[in-house]
């Protein structure tokens, strides 16, 4: 450093001497040229004035050249210093990375966890190394997640499985990574296929475009997680918590979602064909336009769920709770809704099945109290023992529907515009229901003269009963 400073000082002295030797005589020549033809007593004074002016111009020129040289020298030194700094910094990053990788291979749990968080700091500091570090952590998760944790003691039954702490740490770091630094050339940003993340905490994790095929996420916390574009084919999410999770347009066909908590989840246009959703909590979930043909929703809770235009062809909704659900225009041909609950309350209408297609659907013993079935298609549907008290059946198509033992009581049950061609009303309860005027009253029933509603044949009119 001292040698360099000495060289710089010597260069300045040499430059100054050269300036004096070259430019000082040159100023005299310029002055004489400027004075020109002046002679006599005024020549000496004019020459001196011209010489001073020339020297001033030359000094300004020299200062400019010196400044330009200094700038060039400084710029070169800055570039060299910056390059040196970058190389030094990269060397430090490499050293930190090497030490962190060594920690990952330790047989001590706390050392491995320390290595994982050291890698996270490196990923935060180095955008270039970020994708590689995430690949390393994903590989660590895949390789070690299937090892039993907590470990079984000798001669005892293995305890209930959870995610190993170091694997949880790696998954946490992956889930909170800076997604701006993901490799844009990769379709799937994180590869966690076949990883076992049983009961892992992945709340609010960034898992968009993650490859989770075959992953085990049983009982995992995925609340508010971003799974947009993730591949979950053959994944097991049974009992997982997915409250308010973004799953819009996801491909979840044949995925095991048994007992999953999907309350308020966004599943718009999601593909859930053949999905296992037995006992799942889908309350207030948005399933608008979702595809659920053949899905198993046995005992699922769909209270207040949005299902307009959803495809539930052949779906199993046995004992499902669809209270206040919106199924407007939904497709349910051949669906099984045996014992399903679709009722309202004294202050709230039941499920909305307006314009829904329930052709050949099974609604045996279903509770449709105060449900809306306006313009619904129920051709060949089985409504044996169904409770349709107060249901709105305006313009509903009940051709060949089986309404054996169905309950259609209440003054709000309006059948005046329904198509009941060849419908089976054996033992159905039609007390106080409104009946189409152009259709013959079923055997055993008559139209009340005063109210116009149905009553059992031989039963006194409501007016007479009132005055008795």
Secondary structure, 3 states (H helix, E strand, C coil): CHHHHHHHHHHHHHHHHHHHHHHHHHHHHHHHHHHCCCCHHHHHHHHHHHHHHHHHHHHHHHHHHHHHHHHHHHHHHHHHHHHHHHHHHHHHHHHHHHHHHHHHCCCCHHHHHHHHHHHHHHHHHCHHHHHHHHHHHHHHHHHHCCCCCCCCCCCCCCCCCCCCHHHHHHHHHHHCCCHHHCCCCCCCCEECCCCECCCCECCCCECCCEECCCCECCCCECCCCECCCCECCCCECCCCECCCCECCCCECCCCECCCCECCCCECCCCECCCCECCCCECCCCECCCCECCCCECCCCECCCCECCCCECCCCECCCCECCCCECCCCECCCCECCCCECCCECCECCCECCCCECCCCECCCCECCCCECCCCECCCCECCCCECCCCECCCCECCCCECCCCECCCCCCECCCCECCCCECCCCECCCCECCCCCCCCCCEEECCCCCEEEECCCCCHHHHHHC
